[in-house]
Amino acid sequence: MTRDTIGLAQARRIALAAQGFGTRPRPEGAEPTRQHIVRVLQRLGAFQIDSVNVVTRAHYMPAFSRLGPYPAQLVDASLSRKPRRAFEYWAHEASLLPAEVHPLLRWRMEEGRAGRGIYKGLATFGREMRDFIDQVLAEVERNGPLTAAAIEGHRGASGWWQWSEAKRALEWLFWAGLVTTHSRGPNFERLYDIPDRVMPREILALPTPEPREAKRGLIERAARALGIATRSDLRDYFRLRPDDAYPRIEELVEDGTLFPVRVEGWSQTAYLHREARTPRKVRAAALLAPFDPLIWERSRVERLFDFRYRLGIYTPVHNRVHGYYVFPFLLDDQLVARVDLKADRKVGVLRVLSAHPEDDAPDETPARLAAELGRMAAWLGLERAEMSGRDCPFAQRLARALEDAPEVNPRYVTKDDKVTS
């Protein structure tokens, strides 16, 4: 039974507050630290990892959208510096996760070892090539951390190892939790090692919950990160199966963690986390990467913001509407525009290839967007943001705002795909 009805604008503010928008993340003027990054990661539950580097790697963006400019090696440090505060695993796709989530995903690792809940081709490979996989694991145990390329050409008992087979073996071991990411190389390649040499001892020593308890824990974390969400939103956050997720949601309702509510305009029941805040206003300005947790579930974006969003990299050129790598622009509690961006590192320019406003975008949108583009350029170590396409009045206004903006002073320098101080 639902408790009450929540207006759509209120639901948006709840969702934005849960995702860390509209709050002051640190004292005015204070430099961001690794702890600030970890807090953002813990609040969101996951940074999705993607290899596309048109602007910057996807897992660096959520912290920028919420904290502003920061040295991106702080994200790397959460993975590699002791005490290790994060690890990589399959959650919402490949993800960077808080270290304390590790016990909640051990059931997925166990399923991987048994050939369940794993990509069909990789499961088949695991059954047919287990002896070979064991050889690869032994090599990592002896000589890790190793990249797949480092194993290429190594002579195992079955002959010369092929890169494709070694990589598939490592990915099977990664899914099964028998190896993990030690760090990333200069070309973003994984270095694999065994968990005992990578994960903090206190994390590995935590008891492994029963799968039912672990899945309930994941749903609770998803609900906390989303603030207000439908069953499908909660299930999708950590890619749980419906029969695993939905009974756990009902259990969280029974113990008072979640409250069923109606949201104006939504056909499905929503669930409000008991600790969700409902701010009267949300003051924010943020460019959102395509894989940001606020927008990675496209149907939820439409329900919350009346904003239809599709990623052009998966769309044939002739079918793209807004561009290749498009960033929605959050202004206060609305998505008001979108820009197709590319970091032209050779000439030090953040190129705005196209810009499109929403119908109800306020008059201040070009100026606020230009300021945020300037901040992004500075964060990336680029000299300026520049409008390339001017095929509509909004793009022309944005171009003038960028031209009138103060000169950008890069705070960090781009090197080897990463932002370093």
C-alpha positions as CSV (number, residue, x, y, z in Angstrom):
1,M,0.0,0.0,0.0
2,T,1.4,3.4,-1.0
3,R,1.9,6.0,1.7
4,D,1.3,9.2,-0.2
5,T,1.8,11.0,-3.5
6,I,4.9,13.0,-4.3
7,G,5.0,15.7,-7.0
8,L,7.4,15.2,-9.9
9,A,9.4,18.3,-9.0
10,Q,9.8,17.1,-5.5
11,A,10.9,13.6,-6.7
12,R,13.6,15.3,-8.9
13,R,14.9,17.2,-5.9
14,I,15.0,14.0,-3.8
15,A,16.9,12.2,-6.6
16,L,19.4,15.1,-7.1
17,A,20.1,15.4,-3.3
18,A,20.7,11.6,-3.1
19,Q,23.2,11.9,-5.9
20,G,25.1,14.6,-4.2
21,F,23.9,17.7,-6.1
22,G,23.0,21.0,-4.4
23,T,25.3,20.3,-1.4
24,R,28.6,21.9,-0.5
25,P,31.1,19.0,-0.7
26,R,33.9,20.7,1.2
27,P,34.7,24.1,2.8
28,E,34.9,27.0,0.4
29,G,38.4,27.2,-1.1
30,A,39.6,23.9,0.3
31,E,41.4,21.6,-2.1
32,P,39.8,18.3,-2.9
33,T,41.4,15.2,-1.2
34,R,41.2,11.5,-1.8
35,Q,38.7,11.4,1.0
36,H,36.4,13.7,-0.9
37,I,36.5,11.3,-3.9
38,V,35.9,8.3,-1.7
39,R,32.9,10.0,-0.2
40,V,31.4,10.6,-3.6
41,L,32.1,7.0,-4.6
42,Q,30.4,5.7,-1.4
43,R,27.4,8.0,-1.9
44,L,26.9,6.8,-5.5
45,G,27.9,3.2,-4.9
46,A,29.7,2.9,-8.3
47,F,31.6,4.8,-11.0
48,Q,31.0,3.1,-14.3
49,I,34.2,2.4,-16.3
50,D,34.3,2.9,-20.0
51,S,37.3,3.0,-22.4
52,V,36.0,5.9,-24.5
53,N,38.4,8.8,-24.1
54,V,36.8,11.5,-26.3
55,V,36.8,13.9,-23.4
56,T,38.0,11.9,-20.4
57,R,37.5,8.4,-19.0
58,A,34.0,8.0,-17.7
59,H,34.9,7.1,-14.1
60,Y,36.7,10.4,-13.6
61,M,33.6,12.5,-14.5
62,P,31.1,11.8,-11.6
63,A,33.4,13.4,-9.0
64,F,34.0,16.4,-11.3
65,S,30.3,16.9,-11.8
66,R,29.8,17.0,-8.0
67,L,33.1,18.4,-6.6
68,G,34.4,20.6,-9.5
69,P,38.0,20.5,-10.6
70,Y,40.2,18.0,-8.8
71,P,43.4,16.0,-9.7
72,A,42.2,12.8,-11.4
73,Q,45.0,10.8,-9.8
74,L,42.9,11.0,-6.6
75,V,40.5,8.5,-8.3
76,D,43.5,6.3,-9.3
77,A,44.8,6.6,-5.7
78,S,41.6,5.1,-4.4
79,L,42.4,2.0,-6.4
80,S,46.1,1.7,-5.9
81,R,47.3,3.6,-2.8
82,K,47.2,2.0,0.6
83,P,44.8,1.9,2.4
84,R,43.0,0.8,-0.8
85,R,39.5,2.3,-0.8
86,A,38.1,0.9,-4.0
87,F,38.1,-2.1,-6.4
88,E,37.0,-3.0,-9.9
89,Y,34.3,-5.5,-10.6
90,W,31.1,-6.1,-12.6
91,A,28.3,-4.1,-10.9
92,H,26.5,-1.6,-13.2
93,E,28.6,-2.9,-16.1
94,A,32.4,-2.7,-15.3
95,S,32.6,-0.4,-12.3
96,L,34.9,1.1,-9.7
97,L,33.3,0.3,-6.3
98,P,33.9,1.1,-2.6
99,A,36.1,-1.6,-1.1
100,E,33.4,-2.4,1.6
101,V,31.0,-3.6,-1.1
102,H,33.3,-6.5,-1.9
103,P,31.4,-9.0,0.4
104,L,28.1,-8.1,-1.2
105,L,29.3,-9.2,-4.6
106,R,30.9,-12.5,-3.6
107,W,27.8,-14.4,-4.6
108,R,28.2,-13.1,-8.1
109,M,31.8,-14.3,-8.1
110,E,30.7,-17.7,-6.9
111,E,28.1,-17.8,-9.7
112,G,30.9,-17.0,-12.1
113,R,33.0,-19.9,-10.9
114,A,30.0,-22.2,-11.4
115,G,29.3,-20.8,-14.9
116,R,26.1,-19.0,-13.9
117,G,25.3,-15.4,-14.2
118,I,28.2,-14.9,-16.6
119,Y,28.3,-14.1,-20.3
120,K,27.4,-17.2,-22.2
121,G,30.6,-17.2,-24.3
122,L,32.8,-16.7,-21.3
123,A,30.9,-19.5,-19.4
124,T,31.5,-21.9,-22.2
125,F,35.2,-20.9,-22.3
126,G,35.4,-21.6,-18.6
127,R,34.0,-25.1,-19.0
128,E,36.1,-26.0,-22.0
129,M,39.4,-24.4,-21.0
130,R,39.6,-24.8,-17.3
131,D,43.1,-26.4,-17.3
132,F,44.3,-23.5,-19.3
133,I,42.6,-21.0,-17.0
134,D,44.3,-22.7,-14.0
135,Q,47.7,-22.2,-15.8
136,V,47.0,-18.5,-16.3
137,L,46.0,-18.2,-12.6
138,A,49.2,-19.9,-11.5
139,E,51.2,-17.4,-13.7
140,V,49.5,-14.5,-12.0
141,E,50.1,-16.0,-8.6
142,R,53.8,-16.4,-9.4
143,N,54.5,-13.1,-11.3
144,G,51.6,-10.7,-10.8
145,P,50.6,-8.0,-11.3
146,L,50.5,-8.8,-15.1
147,T,48.7,-7.5,-18.1
148,A,47.2,-9.8,-20.7
149,A,49.9,-8.6,-23.1
150,A,52.5,-9.7,-20.6
151,I,51.2,-13.2,-20.7
152,E,51.0,-13.2,-24.5
153,G,53.6,-15.5,-25.9
154,H,54.3,-17.1,-22.5
155,R,54.8,-20.8,-22.9
156,G,52.4,-22.9,-20.9
157,A,51.9,-26.6,-20.7
158,S,49.5,-26.5,-23.6
159,G,51.9,-24.6,-25.9
160,W,52.4,-21.0,-26.8
161,W,49.6,-18.9,-25.3
162,Q,47.6,-16.7,-27.6
163,W,46.7,-13.2,-26.4
164,S,42.9,-13.7,-27.1
165,E,42.9,-16.9,-25.0
166,A,45.0,-15.3,-22.2
167,K,42.7,-12.3,-22.1
168,R,39.6,-14.5,-22.0
169,A,41.1,-16.6,-19.2
170,L,41.9,-13.4,-17.2
171,E,38.4,-12.1,-17.7
172,W,36.9,-15.4,-16.5
173,L,39.1,-15.3,-13.4
174,F,38.2,-11.6,-12.9
175,W,34.5,-12.5,-13.0
176,A,35.1,-15.4,-10.7
177,G,36.9,-13.1,-8.2
178,L,40.1,-15.2,-8.4
179,V,42.0,-12.2,-9.8
180,T,41.3,-8.5,-9.5
181,T,42.6,-5.2,-10.9
182,H,45.9,-4.2,-9.3
183,S,46.0,-0.9,-11.2
184,R,45.8,0.4,-14.8
185,G,48.6,0.8,-17.2
186,P,49.4,4.0,-19.3
187,N,47.0,2.8,-22.1
188,F,44.3,2.0,-19.6
189,E,45.0,-1.8,-19.7
190,R,44.3,-3.8,-16.5
191,L,47.1,-5.2,-14.5
192,Y,45.8,-8.3,-12.8
193,D,46.8,-9.8,-9.5
194,I,45.3,-12.1,-6.9
195,P,43.0,-10.5,-4.3
196,D,45.2,-11.4,-1.3
197,R,47.9,-9.1,-2.6
198,V,45.5,-6.3,-3.6
199,M,42.5,-6.0,-1.3
200,P,42.8,-4.8,2.3
201,R,43.0,-7.7,4.7
202,E,40.2,-6.3,6.8
203,I,37.9,-6.3,3.7
204,L,38.8,-9.9,2.8
205,A,38.3,-10.9,6.4
206,L,34.7,-9.6,6.4
207,P,32.2,-12.5,6.6
208,T,30.5,-13.4,3.4
209,P,26.7,-12.8,3.7
210,E,24.2,-15.2,2.3
211,P,23.3,-14.3,-1.2
212,R,19.8,-13.2,-0.1
213,E,21.3,-10.8,2.4
214,A,23.9,-9.6,0.0
215,K,21.3,-8.7,-2.7
216,R,19.2,-6.9,-0.1
217,G,22.3,-4.9,0.8
218,L,22.9,-4.0,-2.8
219,I,19.3,-2.9,-3.2
220,E,19.5,-0.8,-0.1
221,R,22.7,0.9,-1.4
222,A,20.9,1.5,-4.8
223,A,17.9,3.0,-3.0
224,R,20.2,5.3,-0.9
225,A,22.0,6.5,-4.1
226,L,18.8,7.1,-6.0
227,G,16.7,8.5,-3.2
228,I,13.4,7.6,-4.9
229,A,13.1,4.9,-7.5
230,T,10.9,2.2,-9.1
231,R,11.6,-1.5,-8.7
232,S,13.3,-1.6,-12.1
233,D,15.5,1.4,-11.2
234,L,16.6,-0.4,-8.0
235,R,17.2,-3.7,-9.8
236,D,19.2,-2.1,-12.6
237,Y,21.6,-0.2,-10.4
238,F,23.7,-3.3,-9.7
239,R,22.3,-5.3,-12.5
240,L,20.3,-7.8,-10.4
241,R,17.8,-10.3,-11.9
242,P,14.1,-9.5,-11.2
243,D,13.6,-12.6,-9.1
244,D,16.6,-11.7,-7.0
245,A,15.7,-8.0,-6.6
246,Y,11.9,-7.7,-6.2
247,P,11.5,-10.0,-3.1
248,R,14.4,-8.1,-1.4
249,I,12.6,-4.8,-2.1
250,E,9.5,-6.0,-0.3
251,E,11.7,-7.1,2.6
252,L,13.1,-3.6,2.8
253,V,9.6,-2.2,2.8
254,E,8.6,-4.5,5.6
255,D,11.6,-3.4,7.8
256,G,10.9,0.3,7.2
257,T,14.0,1.0,5.0
258,L,11.8,1.8,1.9
259,F,8.4,3.5,1.7
260,P,6.2,2.8,-1.3
261,V,4.9,6.1,-2.7
262,R,3.3,7.4,-5.9
263,V,5.1,9.9,-8.1
264,E,3.0,12.3,-10.2
265,G,3.0,11.0,-13.7
266,W,4.7,7.7,-13.0
267,S,2.8,4.5,-13.8
268,Q,4.9,2.3,-11.5
269,T,5.0,2.5,-7.7
270,A,8.1,4.3,-6.4
271,Y,10.2,3.5,-3.3
272,L,11.5,6.3,-1.1
273,H,14.6,5.6,1.1
274,R,13.9,6.4,4.7
275,E,17.0,8.7,4.8
276,A,16.3,10.5,1.6
277,R,16.4,14.3,1.9
278,T,13.8,16.6,0.3
279,P,15.4,20.0,-0.3
280,R,13.2,23.0,-1.0
281,K,15.6,24.0,-3.8
282,V,18.6,22.5,-5.6
283,R,21.2,24.9,-6.8
284,A,23.5,23.2,-9.2
285,A,25.3,23.5,-12.6
286,A,27.0,20.3,-13.9
287,L,27.9,18.6,-17.1
288,L,27.0,14.9,-16.9
289,A,29.0,12.2,-18.6
290,P,26.9,9.7,-20.6
291,F,27.6,7.1,-17.9
292,D,26.9,9.2,-14.8
293,P,24.7,7.3,-12.3
294,L,22.1,10.1,-12.4
295,I,21.4,9.4,-16.1
296,W,22.7,5.9,-16.9
297,E,19.2,4.5,-16.8
298,R,17.6,6.3,-19.8
299,S,13.9,5.5,-19.0
300,R,14.4,7.0,-15.5
301,V,15.9,10.2,-17.1
302,E,12.7,10.5,-19.1
303,R,10.5,10.0,-16.1
304,L,12.3,12.4,-13.9
305,F,13.3,15.2,-16.3
306,D,11.2,14.6,-19.4
307,F,14.5,14.4,-21.2
308,R,15.0,11.8,-23.9
309,Y,18.7,10.8,-24.0
310,R,20.5,8.4,-26.2
311,L,24.3,7.9,-26.6
312,G,25.5,8.6,-30.2
313,I,28.5,6.3,-30.0
314,Y,26.1,3.3,-30.4
315,T,24.2,5.0,-33.2
316,P,25.1,5.0,-36.9
317,V,26.3,8.5,-38.0
318,H,23.2,9.1,-40.2
319,N,20.9,8.4,-37.3
320,R,22.6,10.6,-34.7
321,V,20.4,13.5,-33.5
322,H,22.7,15.4,-31.1
323,G,26.2,14.1,-31.7
324,Y,28.7,11.4,-30.8
325,Y,29.6,11.9,-27.1
326,V,26.9,14.1,-25.7
327,F,26.8,15.6,-22.2
328,P,23.5,16.7,-20.7
329,F,23.7,20.0,-18.7
330,L,22.1,20.0,-15.3
331,L,21.0,23.5,-14.2
332,D,19.5,23.6,-10.7
333,D,16.9,20.8,-10.8
334,Q,16.4,20.4,-14.6
335,L,18.3,19.1,-17.6
336,V,18.2,22.1,-19.8
337,A,20.6,21.5,-22.7
338,R,23.1,19.0,-24.2
339,V,26.5,19.5,-25.8
340,D,28.6,17.2,-28.0
341,L,32.1,17.5,-26.7
342,K,35.6,16.5,-27.8
343,A,38.9,17.3,-26.0
344,D,41.4,18.4,-28.7
345,R,44.5,17.8,-26.7
346,K,46.9,18.7,-29.6
347,V,45.8,22.3,-29.6
348,G,44.5,22.6,-26.0
349,V,40.8,23.1,-26.8
350,L,37.6,21.6,-25.5
351,R,35.5,21.6,-28.6
352,V,31.8,22.0,-28.4
353,L,30.8,20.3,-31.7
354,S,27.1,21.0,-31.2
355,A,24.7,22.5,-28.6
356,H,21.0,22.0,-28.2
357,P,18.7,23.5,-25.6
358,E,15.5,22.0,-24.2
359,D,12.3,23.9,-24.9
360,D,12.1,25.3,-21.4
361,A,15.7,26.2,-20.9
362,P,16.0,29.5,-19.0
363,D,17.6,32.6,-20.5
364,E,20.7,32.2,-18.3
365,T,21.5,28.7,-19.7
366,P,24.2,29.8,-22.3
367,A,26.1,31.9,-19.7
368,R,25.9,29.1,-17.0
369,L,26.8,26.4,-19.5
370,A,29.8,28.5,-20.8
371,A,31.1,28.8,-17.2
372,E,30.9,25.1,-16.7
373,L,32.6,24.4,-20.0
374,G,35.4,26.7,-19.0
375,R,35.7,24.8,-15.7
376,M,35.9,21.5,-17.5
377,A,38.5,22.8,-19.9
378,A,40.7,24.0,-17.0
379,W,40.3,20.7,-15.2
380,L,41.4,18.8,-18.3
381,G,44.4,21.1,-18.6
382,L,43.1,22.7,-21.8
383,E,43.4,26.4,-22.6
384,R,39.8,27.1,-23.5
385,A,36.4,25.8,-24.5
386,E,35.4,26.8,-28.1
387,M,32.2,26.5,-30.0
388,S,32.7,24.7,-33.4
389,G,29.2,24.4,-34.7
390,R,26.9,27.5,-34.8
391,D,23.9,26.1,-36.6
392,C,21.2,27.4,-34.3
393,P,20.5,30.5,-32.2
394,F,21.3,28.7,-28.9
395,A,24.7,27.6,-30.3
396,Q,25.4,31.2,-31.4
397,R,24.6,32.5,-27.9
398,L,26.8,29.9,-26.3
399,A,29.6,30.8,-28.7
400,R,29.4,34.5,-27.6
401,A,29.3,33.5,-24.0
402,L,32.4,31.4,-24.4
403,E,34.2,34.2,-26.2
404,D,33.2,36.6,-23.4
405,A,34.2,34.3,-20.6
406,P,37.4,35.0,-18.6
407,E,40.6,33.4,-19.8
408,V,41.0,29.8,-18.6
409,N,43.9,29.0,-16.4
410,P,44.5,25.2,-16.5
411,R,44.8,23.9,-13.0
412,Y,45.9,20.4,-14.0
413,V,47.9,19.1,-16.9
414,T,46.7,16.3,-19.2
415,K,49.2,13.5,-19.6
416,D,48.8,9.9,-20.8
417,D,45.0,10.1,-20.8
418,K,45.0,11.2,-17.1
419,V,44.9,14.5,-15.3
420,T,47.9,15.0,-13.1
421,S,48.9,17.8,-10.8
